[in-house]
């Protein structure tokens, strides 16, 4: 039973690594959303700017255009199949 509980708690433990503390004013912040700089004083984080998760890096517009194109081809195929039946 402890193995299941440990696996469920593991993602929660990893969240502490995503925070940084400003060396100037001691303010805790998430560098992913501030470009790797403190939002109060502008001091850069020692580890640099973090990479965004892949869900924020993908271009959603091109993903939507691709989905629209696939749906259009599927609808065209369906119309042609029903027309020639």
C-alpha positions in Angstrom: 0.0 0.0 0.0 2.9 2.4 0.7 4.1 2.0 -2.9 0.9 3.3 -4.3 0.9 6.2 -1.8 4.5 7.1 -2.7 3.7 7.1 -6.4 0.8 9.4 -5.8 2.9 11.8 -3.7 5.9 11.9 -6.1 4.5 14.6 -8.4 3.7 16.7 -5.4 7.2 16.5 -4.2 8.6 17.7 -7.5 6.8 21.0 -7.3 9.2 22.5 -4.8 11.9 22.5 -7.4 10.0 24.8 -9.6 10.2 27.7 -7.2 13.1 30.1 -6.8 14.0 32.6 -4.2 15.3 36.1 -5.0 18.8 36.7 -3.6 18.0 40.4 -3.1 14.7 40.5 -1.3 14.0 36.8 -0.4 10.8 36.7 -2.4 9.7 33.2 -3.6 8.4 33.0 -7.1 8.0 30.7 -10.1 10.7 31.5 -12.7 8.8 29.8 -15.4 6.2 32.5 -15.5 8.5 35.5 -15.0 11.2 34.8 -17.6 13.7 33.7 -15.0 13.7 37.0 -13.2 12.4 38.2 -9.9 9.1 40.1 -10.5 9.9 42.7 -7.8 13.5 43.7 -8.4 14.4 42.1 -11.8 17.3 40.0 -10.5 18.0 37.0 -12.6 17.8 33.5 -11.1 21.1 31.7 -10.8 19.9 28.7 -12.8 18.7 30.9 -15.7 15.4 30.9 -17.5 13.7 27.6 -17.3 12.2 25.8 -20.3 8.4 25.8 -20.6 6.5 22.5 -20.6 5.8 21.1 -24.0 2.1 22.0 -23.7 3.0 25.6 -23.5 5.7 25.4 -26.3 3.4 24.0 -29.0 1.8 26.4 -31.5 -1.9 25.9 -30.8 -2.9 27.8 -33.9 -1.1 25.3 -36.2 -2.5 22.4 -34.2 -6.1 23.8 -34.7 -5.4 24.3 -38.5 -4.2 20.7 -38.8 -7.3 19.4 -36.9 -9.5 21.5 -39.2 -7.8 20.1 -42.2 -8.3 16.5 -41.0 -12.0 17.1 -40.2 -12.5 18.6 -43.7 -10.9 15.6 -45.4 -13.0 13.2 -43.3 -16.2 15.1 -44.1 -15.3 15.2 -47.8 -14.7 11.4 -47.7 -18.0 10.8 -46.0 -19.9 12.9 -48.5 -18.3 11.1 -51.5 -19.0 7.7 -50.0 -22.6 8.5 -49.3 -23.0 10.1 -52.8 -21.7 7.2 -54.7 -23.6 4.5 -52.8 
